[in-house]
């Protein structure tokens, strides 16, 4: 499978890259830490750096990134400039459509000119203005006190300091009215290029050929904004280090070239350089110390007519995974018949295809065009399962549609465990799919009781309004039959579940205490990995090399949706861990299934996902490429 994926995507798997599975609450903290840690450069490449929140007030999370990360990082860099002679390049890449729709210029105007720009916030936010002004004063003082900076400025044209001490903002995908198509609206004037957007969501810093373990990156489905955190947002990310990230650094350079940069205009830190003499040795030392637990790969869909590595990657796994395996595909916008047909085809080949979409009330983007497309795809899958159920069952396959429908806060860990246990007891096919040893279900009940006895009912303030959770996960899990059955039958599996829920609970407690910026979120993987390895190694010792080669496992996290625009139009990214590191996401995927209503009929579907008809359905079909 690795070789087929490499051949299809033209990207190679690499070894020696550590990864960490990250919940959405942690992304904002990790982003800020990356900005402050950067020594050479930092890039944030997202579609959303929110100017104002849903109430029309300045967004608090964006304000915190400005005042706790960007401005302090600039101040620190200037204060140390006389010793280092270097100020990191802070680079932002935003798609124009989202940038203007979300009023990103509120912050970018100041970050592009922090020495002079005076930010103007609405009435009631004078303290925020004062905080920013105070940090700008500190930055100006640091610039004035830097002898090296001031002496160097004498040798350059006016504005050199201002162009050095700043955040470099790049707005991509500016619409060009010369690009129109008549194919989507055959009876109208055509369709502009505006729907082609950059939907990637990435943060990285200091990755280079000098040292494979210098720098870090995070791949996510989130942006910077208040609505990405708190009780109502269900999302995930992957954080990584190591040699796999050079491909990402090169993709940053590529998007700048695609937007009109010439080679000599690419920032020096993003240009390719010779490898360090000990580059390969450092990778080998890492493998010798930590063991060889799998491969990593990252690939992109470029915008518009560019290469579509993510689409090819997903299609390869959907169509070539061996019979008997399990594919779990949760997504917030399930709108593509192509992906649905591939998963149905996998079920007919004896695979077990699990499609998860949010109910209307739990959808983060619930506009009628995208929901109409999703309702149509889900309806066809439910009908196909009914019509072809005997054929699917004869091959040992499974085709199931689940609607993520829960009133629980995303941080209600005991509630989630309880929902999973209830679903297992009332959904026979789900219990058969997992086939847990009684010790596992008992372990789940025990950790639920322990958290409840410890007073963990919700991880948020008691006066916070309960909100409907939104499923925004853009992640996939692919396990072969041998891997699925082997992992879920591991003696002691309950230990991984218990550690998973205890660490998630600890993280949520920490974040709700208001000091989350100081927590090392790697503790989740650092605790789970040794437990998993301790269970896996005895299992592997019982298998021949040929049997071990059938243990195919892939965990994919990124920005891609299950809709047509992600498939064909938008810029997207996917990060894949192959082999045992994929267990990092397994507990999460099992838990999400416990929060779903599993659909057996059209009537059940329409209770939680009402159908669209008439003009709404016709319009959604006309514009299906852009939904």
Order of alpha helices (4+ residues) and beta strands (2+ residues): alpha-beta-beta-alpha-beta-alpha-alpha-alpha-beta-alpha-alpha-alpha-alpha-alpha-beta-beta-beta-beta-beta-beta-beta-alpha-alpha-beta-alpha-beta-alpha-beta-alpha-alpha-beta-alpha-alpha-alpha-beta-beta-alpha-alpha-alpha-alpha-beta-alpha-beta-alpha-beta-alpha-alpha
